[in-house]
Amino acid sequence: MSHGPRSGLAAVSSALLAMSRHLEVRDVLKTIVASARELLGAQYAALGVPDDHGGFAQFVVDGVSDEQWRAIGPLPRQHGILASMLHEARAERLADVREDPRFEGWPSAHPEMSDFLGLPIRDGDEVIGALFLANKDCPKPDGGCGFTEDDEELLSILAQHAAIALTNARLYERSRELTIAEERSRLAHELHDAVSQKLFSLRLTAQAAAALVDRDPSRAKGELQQVAALAAEAADELRAAVVELRPAALDEDGLVATLRTQVHVLDRAHTAHVTFRGHGVRALPAAQEEALLRVAQEALHNALRHADATRVDVTLDKHGQGAVLRVSDDGRGFDTRVVRRAGRHLGLVSMRDRASGVGGALTVESAPGKGTVIEMEVPGG
């Protein structure tokens, strides 16, 4: 194996664990590139994910400053040695990339590169990316040194694990897209059921007020007050749905503030008293915060729409390095032994999947006429 600054089994293990720790595609790509550059002692590293139009859908670099990267200009096209790695699916190890006949030059702001090592990242027969390093960090008397066969072997191991990590990240993001689509569909149905009913009531009440305005002004005034109340409720329903559709608020406000805002909106939109209390929770990884938010939303939806609760309490507390979410209501409850039926109807399966997907656990306590308590615990990041 290479005698670079981080060679050895422990360094390789650390790099592989780092790759598997991330779920977002961009984070996975950055971790792969940084790990490869450090392990093999290279000055520059890059990873390109090709698109179907001769370019790269994503291109991540390490060892180049942000200012220098901006000065280089647009993403490179699939040409020269990069194209060869992608199309022929073979490794490339060169003493000086500039002397290779396939070399086609680079932009003026591009750093000078000499020794080069690159490998395709393959998922079965499909090439899903190209990983390459340049400028081995070692003395080069008379043009010697450069990348070795051991370096190529080590990079090959990284590329194999990179393929797994990248494929898993893509599947995770696709799963999230499908989940978001399902939730948008659910919200559309909920919006239709809740808001359209209020608008229908508002229309009938307004018609009644118009009919009474001449012969019974006092009753007409009361009907108009009801119109105003129904309009306010419809607006709150819409606002609640909009808040639920925008988990981006997590990035701007954080989990505690987002939950507090949503609970406040729901408290105004429903006759049930809805409260929130958060204590000592620090920022958690993005995936964990989104999972906690979605479980809270589902539990609130169940309590307010299905359980006929008059009070719902949401708490979020620090628990070790992680957090514990608790949503309790005084609604009708259900028999937890009837798992299949209740699980489908109340989204319990989805909530458990969300919890386990971020390394957490979900517990449900309920009984007919005794309300429901849903608790989700997640570890620290």
C-alpha positions in Angstrom: 0.0 0.0 0.0 1.0 3.6 -0.4 3.3 5.2 2.1 1.3 8.5 2.1 0.5 10.5 5.2 -2.7 8.5 6.1 -1.8 5.0 4.8 -2.7 2.0 6.8 -5.8 0.0 7.7 -7.1 2.5 10.2 -7.0 5.3 7.7 -8.7 3.3 5.1 -11.4 2.2 7.6 -11.9 5.8 8.6 -12.4 6.9 5.0 -14.9 4.1 4.3 -16.9 4.9 7.4 -17.0 8.6 6.5 -18.4 7.7 3.1 -21.2 5.6 4.5 -22.1 8.2 7.1 -23.7 10.6 4.7 -27.0 10.3 3.0 -27.1 13.4 0.7 -25.4 12.8 -2.7 -23.4 16.0 -2.6 -22.1 15.2 0.9 -21.1 11.7 -0.3 -19.2 13.0 -3.3 -17.3 15.6 -1.2 -16.4 12.9 1.4 -15.1 10.5 -1.3 -12.9 13.2 -2.9 -11.5 14.5 0.4 -10.8 10.9 1.6 -9.1 9.9 -1.6 -6.8 13.0 -1.7 -5.8 12.6 1.9 -5.2 8.9 1.8 -3.1 9.0 -1.3 -1.2 12.2 -0.5 -2.3 14.1 -3.6 -2.4 17.8 -4.2 -5.7 17.7 -6.1 -8.6 15.3 -6.3 -11.9 15.4 -8.3 -15.0 13.3 -8.9 -17.3 13.8 -11.9 -20.8 12.3 -12.3 -21.6 12.3 -16.0 -24.9 13.4 -17.5 -26.5 12.2 -20.7 -25.4 15.2 -22.8 -21.6 15.0 -22.9 -21.0 16.9 -19.6 -21.2 16.3 -15.9 -24.3 16.5 -13.8 -22.0 17.0 -10.7 -18.3 17.7 -10.4 -16.6 18.0 -7.0 -13.0 19.0 -6.4 -10.7 19.1 -3.4 -7.5 21.0 -3.1 -8.7 24.0 -5.2 -9.9 27.2 -3.5 -13.4 28.5 -4.1 -11.9 31.6 -5.8 -9.8 29.5 -8.1 -12.7 27.2 -8.9 -14.8 30.2 -9.9 -12.0 31.5 -12.0 -11.7 28.2 -13.9 -15.2 28.7 -15.3 -17.9 26.2 -16.4 -17.8 22.5 -15.6 -15.6 20.5 -17.9 -17.0 18.5 -20.7 -16.5 14.7 -21.2 -13.3 14.9 -23.3 -9.7 13.6 -23.3 -8.7 11.4 -20.5 -11.9 11.9 -18.5 -13.9 10.7 -21.5 -11.6 7.7 -21.8 -12.1 6.7 -18.2 -15.9 7.0 -18.6 -16.3 5.3 -21.9 -13.7 2.6 -21.7 -14.1 2.0 -18.0 -10.4 1.6 -17.2 -7.9 3.0 -14.9 -5.4 5.7 -16.0 -2.0 6.2 -14.3 0.3 8.7 -16.0 3.7 10.2 -15.2 2.7 13.5 -16.8 -0.9 14.0 -18.0 0.3 16.9 -20.2 2.3 14.6 -22.4 -0.5 12.2 -23.1 -1.8 12.5 -26.7 -5.4 12.7 -25.4 -4.6 15.8 -23.3 -6.5 18.8 -24.7 -5.4 21.6 -22.3 -7.3 23.4 -19.6 -8.4 27.0 -18.8 -5.8 29.6 -17.9 -6.9 29.6 -14.2 -6.6 25.8 -13.9 -3.8 24.6 -11.7 -0.8 22.9 -13.3 -1.0 19.1 -13.0 1.6 16.5 -13.9 1.3 12.9 -12.5 -2.2 11.6 -12.7 -4.2 8.7 -11.4 -7.9 8.1 -12.3 -10.4 5.3 -12.0 -14.0 4.9 -13.1 -16.6 4.3 -10.4 -18.8 1.4 -11.4 -22.2 0.1 -10.3 -22.2 -3.3 -12.0 -21.7 -2.6 -15.7 -22.7 1.0 -15.4 -20.0 3.7 -15.0 -21.6 6.3 -12.6 -18.5 8.5 -12.1 -14.8 9.1 -12.6 -12.5 9.7 -9.6 -9.0 11.1 -10.2 -6.0 12.5 -8.4 -3.1 14.7 -9.5 0.3 15.8 -8.3 1.5 13.2 -5.8 2.9 14.9 -2.7 6.4 13.4 -2.7 9.9 14.4 -3.9 10.3 14.0 -7.7 14.0 13.9 -8.6 14.4 13.7 -12.4 10.6 13.4 -12.8 10.4 10.2 -10.6 8.0 9.2 -7.9 4.4 9.8 -8.9 1.5 7.4 -8.3 2.3 3.7 -7.8 0.6 0.4 -8.4 -0.2 0.4 -4.6 -1.9 3.8 -5.0 -3.9 2.4 -7.8 -5.0 -0.6 -5.8 -6.0 1.6 -2.8 -7.9 4.0 -5.1 -9.7 1.0 -6.6 -10.9 -0.1 -3.1 -12.1 3.5 -2.5 -13.9 3.5 -5.9 -15.7 0.3 -5.1 -17.0 1.6 -1.8 -17.7 5.0 -3.4 -20.0 3.2 -5.8 -22.0 1.7 -2.9 -22.1 5.0 -1.0 -23.2 6.9 -4.1 -25.8 4.4 -5.0 -27.2 4.4 -1.5 -27.3 8.2 -1.4 -29.2 8.2 -4.7 -31.7 5.7 -3.5 -32.2 7.7 -0.3 -32.8 10.9 -2.2 -35.2 9.1 -4.5 -37.0 7.8 -1.5 -37.3 11.3 0.0 -38.7 12.5 -3.3 -41.4 9.8 -3.3 -42.2 10.5 0.3 -42.6 14.3 -0.4 -44.8 13.5 -3.4 -47.0 11.2 -1.2 -47.2 13.9 1.5 -48.1 16.6 -1.0 -50.9 14.3 -2.3 -52.1 13.7 1.3 -52.1 17.5 1.9 -54.0 18.1 -1.3 -56.8 15.7 -0.1 -56.7 17.3 3.4 -56.9 20.8 1.9 -59.8 19.8 -0.3 -61.7 18.2 2.7 -61.0 20.9 5.2 -60.8 24.2 3.3 -63.5 23.4 0.7 -66.0 22.6 3.4 -65.3 25.9 5.2 -65.6 27.8 1.9 -68.9 26.1 1.2 -70.2 27.0 4.6 -68.9 30.6 4.1 -70.8 30.8 0.8 -74.1 29.6 2.4 -73.6 31.9 5.3 -73.0 34.9 3.1 -76.1 34.1 1.0 -78.1 33.9 4.3 -76.8 37.3 5.3 -77.7 38.8 2.0 -81.3 37.5 2.3 -81.6 38.9 5.9 -80.0 42.3 5.4 -83.3 44.1 4.6 -85.9 42.4 6.8 -83.7 41.4 9.8 -80.5 43.5 10.0 -79.6 42.2 13.5 -79.6 38.6 12.3 -77.7 39.6 9.1 -75.0 41.2 11.2 -74.6 37.9 13.1 -74.4 35.9 9.9 -71.7 38.4 8.6 -69.7 37.8 11.8 -69.9 34.1 11.1 -68.6 34.8 7.6 -65.6 36.5 9.0 -64.9 33.7 11.4 -65.2 31.0 8.6 -62.9 33.1 6.4 -60.3 33.3 9.2 -60.5 29.5 9.8 -60.1 28.8 6.0 -57.0 31.1 6.0 -55.5 29.3 8.9 -56.1 26.0 7.3 -54.3 27.2 4.2 -51.5 28.7 6.3 -51.0 25.4 8.2 -50.8 23.5 4.9 -48.3 25.9 3.5 -46.1 25.6 6.6 -46.2 21.8 6.3 -45.2 22.0 2.6 -42.1 24.0 3.4 -39.7 22.0 5.5 -37.0 24.4 4.1 -38.0 26.4 7.2 -35.8 23.9 9.1 -32.7 25.4 7.4 -33.7 28.9 8.1 -35.3 28.7 11.6 -34.2 25.3 13.0 -36.4 22.5 14.4 -37.6 24.1 17.6 -38.7 27.4 16.0 -40.4 25.5 13.1 -42.3 23.2 15.4 -43.3 26.1 17.6 -44.6 28.0 14.6 -46.6 25.0 13.2 -48.1 24.3 16.7 -49.1 27.9 17.0 -50.9 27.9 13.6 -52.7 24.6 14.4 -53.8 25.9 17.8 -55.4 28.9 16.0 -56.9 26.7 13.2 -58.6 24.1 15.5 -60.8 24.1 18.5 -58.4 21.8 20.3 -55.8 23.5 22.5 -52.4 22.7 21.0 -49.2 23.5 23.0 -45.4 23.2 22.4 -42.5 23.2 24.7 -38.8 22.8 23.7 -35.9 22.6 26.0 -32.1 22.3 25.5 -32.2 20.8 22.0 -29.1 21.6 20.0 -28.9 21.5 16.2 -29.2 17.9 14.9 -28.2 16.5 11.5 -30.6 17.6 8.7 -32.1 14.1 8.2 -32.9 13.7 11.9 -34.5 17.1 12.1 -36.7 16.4 9.1 -37.7 13.0 10.5 -38.7 14.5 13.8 -40.7 17.3 12.1 -42.5 14.8 9.8 -43.4 12.5 12.7 -44.6 15.5 14.8 -46.8 16.6 11.8 -48.2 13.1 11.3 -49.0 12.7 15.0 -50.6 16.2 15.2 -52.7 15.3 12.1 -53.9 12.1 13.7 -54.8 13.9 17.0 -56.6 16.8 15.3 -58.3 14.9 12.5 -59.0 11.5 13.7 -58.9 11.4 17.5 -61.3 14.3 18.4 -58.8 15.5 20.9 -59.5 18.6 22.9 -55.8 19.0 23.9 -52.6 18.1 22.2 -49.2 18.7 23.8 -45.9 18.6 21.9 -42.6 18.5 23.7 -39.0 18.3 22.4 -36.3 17.7 24.9 -32.6 17.1 24.8 -31.7 13.4 25.4 -28.0 12.8 25.7 -26.5 14.0 22.5 -29.8 13.6 20.7 -33.4 14.5 21.3 -36.8 13.0 22.2 -40.1 14.1 20.7 -43.4 13.5 22.5 -46.9 14.2 21.1 -49.7 13.4 23.6 -53.4 13.9 23.1 -56.6 13.3 25.1 -58.5 11.9 22.2 -60.4 8.7 21.6 -57.3 6.5 21.4 -57.2 3.0 19.8 -56.2 -0.5 20.6 -52.5 -0.8 19.9 -52.8 -4.6 19.6 -54.7 -4.0 16.3 -51.4 -3.0 14.7 -52.1 -3.6 11.1 -55.3 -1.6 10.8 -54.3 1.2 13.1 -50.9 1.4 11.6 -52.1 2.0 8.1 -54.9 4.4 9.2 -52.7 6.5 11.4 -49.5 6.4 9.5 -47.7 4.5 12.3 -45.7 2.4 9.8 -44.4 5.5 8.0 -43.5 7.1 11.4 -41.6 4.0 12.5 -39.8 3.9 9.1 -38.8 7.6 9.5 -37.5 6.9 13.0 -35.5 3.8 12.1 -34.2 5.6 9.0 -32.2 8.0 11.2 -31.2 5.5 13.8 -34.0 6.4 16.2 -36.9 4.5 17.8 -40.7 5.2 18.0 -43.0 4.1 20.7 -46.8 4.3 20.8 -49.0 4.2 23.9 -52.8 4.3 23.4 -56.0 2.6 24.5 -59.7 3.2 23.6 -60.9 6.4 25.4 -57.5 7.0 26.9 -55.8 9.2 24.4 -52.5 8.5 22.6 -48.8 9.2 23.3 -46.3 9.0 20.5 -42.6 9.3 21.4 -39.7 9.4 19.1 -36.1 9.3 20.2 -33.1 10.0 18.0 -29.4 9.8 18.8 -26.9 12.7 18.4 -25.1 13.2 15.1 
